[in-house]
Amino acid sequence: MSPNRNRQSLNRSMLQTQNKSNPRFRLAPQARRTLILAFWAVLVCCVVIGSLSPAASPLMVDIGRLRINDKVLHFCAYLALSLLPVIGFQDRRHGLKAGLSMFLLGVLMEAGQHFSPGRAVELGDVIANGAGVTCGALLGQPIRTLIAIL
């Protein structure tokens, strides 16, 4: 058998394996992507609501009771907001663009806090958001590859 024919056979078998349902996750790749992107949309809504809620609202009071540093919350939220589209979009470039655009969302949410009672605009929050977006986009690349292999 020629080397070219072996390569074609290998590529065909890899594509067939990649398109089959994964026994570990029990979801087809398209269903997995849809689930990841649906979770991302819910998370975007939660971040928008949390970012624009007044400081005296029950939601913000409860978040304050968690005793977790505000910058850590910002970092983790925007890491997830950036990571999910990077691993969820079928086209890698579109996922990366969507993930990095979460920095713009963070800037807009921080600006919106100027109009929310009891909330203040903080440069530290924008920096934490940017660090989270950067880490999420960077972590998403190898995780995306790992998910494709599994």
C-alpha positions in Angstrom: 0.0 0.0 0.0 1.4 3.5 -0.9 2.2 6.0 1.9 -0.3 8.5 0.4 -3.1 5.9 0.5 -2.3 5.1 4.2 -2.5 8.8 5.0 -5.9 9.1 3.4 -7.1 6.1 5.2 -5.9 7.4 8.5 -7.4 10.9 7.9 -10.8 9.2 7.0 -10.8 7.1 10.1 -9.8 10.1 12.3 -12.8 12.1 10.9 -15.2 9.2 11.5 -13.9 8.9 15.0 -14.2 12.6 15.6 -17.8 12.8 14.4 -19.0 9.9 16.5 -20.6 10.3 19.9 -17.9 10.3 22.6 -18.6 7.5 25.2 -17.0 9.6 28.0 -19.3 12.5 27.5 -22.1 10.6 25.8 -22.8 13.7 23.6 -22.1 14.2 19.9 -19.6 17.0 19.3 -22.3 19.3 17.9 -24.5 18.7 21.0 -21.6 19.4 23.3 -20.8 22.7 21.5 -24.5 23.7 21.7 -24.5 22.9 25.5 -21.3 24.9 26.0 -22.6 27.9 24.1 -26.0 27.8 25.9 -24.1 27.8 29.2 -22.1 30.8 28.0 -25.2 32.7 27.1 -26.6 32.1 30.6 -23.3 33.2 32.1 -23.3 36.4 30.1 -26.8 37.2 31.4 -25.8 36.5 35.0 -22.7 38.7 34.7 -24.8 41.6 33.2 -27.4 41.3 35.9 -24.7 41.1 38.6 -22.8 44.0 37.2 -25.7 46.4 36.9 -27.6 45.5 40.1 -27.6 48.2 42.8 -25.3 47.7 45.7 -28.2 47.3 48.2 -30.0 44.7 46.1 -30.4 41.2 47.8 -28.3 39.7 45.0 -25.3 42.0 45.7 -25.7 41.6 49.5 -25.6 37.8 49.1 -22.5 38.0 46.9 -20.9 40.2 49.5 -21.5 37.5 52.1 -19.4 35.1 50.2 -16.3 36.8 51.5 -14.5 36.4 48.2 -12.3 39.3 47.0 -14.1 41.4 44.3 -11.1 41.2 41.9 -11.1 37.4 42.2 -14.8 37.3 41.3 -14.2 39.5 38.3 -11.2 37.4 37.2 -13.1 34.1 37.5 -16.2 35.4 35.8 -14.4 36.8 32.8 -12.1 33.7 32.6 -15.2 31.6 32.1 -16.8 34.1 29.8 -13.7 34.0 27.6 -13.0 30.3 27.8 -16.5 29.0 26.9 -16.7 30.5 23.4 -13.2 29.5 22.6 -14.0 25.8 23.3 -17.6 26.0 22.1 -17.5 27.6 18.7 -16.8 25.3 15.8 -14.6 27.8 14.0 -11.5 28.5 16.2 -11.1 32.0 15.0 -14.7 33.0 15.7 -14.5 31.5 19.2 -11.3 33.4 19.9 -12.9 36.7 18.7 -16.0 36.0 20.8 -13.9 35.2 23.8 -11.7 38.3 23.5 -14.8 40.5 22.9 -15.7 39.7 26.5 -13.2 42.4 27.5 -15.4 44.9 25.8 -18.4 43.6 27.7 -16.4 44.1 31.0 -15.5 47.6 30.1 -19.2 48.4 29.2 -20.5 46.8 32.4 -18.0 48.7 34.5 -19.1 51.9 32.8 -22.7 51.0 33.4 -22.0 50.8 37.1 -21.7 54.6 37.1 -25.4 54.7 36.8 -26.2 52.0 39.3 -26.9 53.2 42.9 -24.2 52.4 45.3 -21.8 51.1 42.7 -18.5 52.6 41.6 -16.4 52.4 38.5 -13.0 50.8 39.3 -9.9 50.5 37.1 -8.9 47.4 39.2 -12.1 45.6 38.1 -11.3 46.4 34.4 -7.8 45.0 34.9 -9.1 41.9 36.6 -11.6 41.4 33.8 -8.8 41.8 31.2 -6.6 39.3 33.0 -9.5 36.8 33.2 -10.3 37.2 29.5 -6.6 36.8 28.5 -6.2 33.6 30.7 -9.5 32.2 29.4 -8.5 32.7 25.8 -5.1 31.2 26.4 -6.4 28.2 28.4 -9.2 27.6 25.9 -6.8 26.7 23.1 -5.3 23.5 24.6 -8.6 22.6 26.2 -10.2 22.8 22.8 -7.6 20.5 21.4 -8.0 18.1 24.3 -11.8 18.0 23.9 -11.4 17.2 20.2 -9.1 14.3 21.1 -11.4 12.8 23.8 
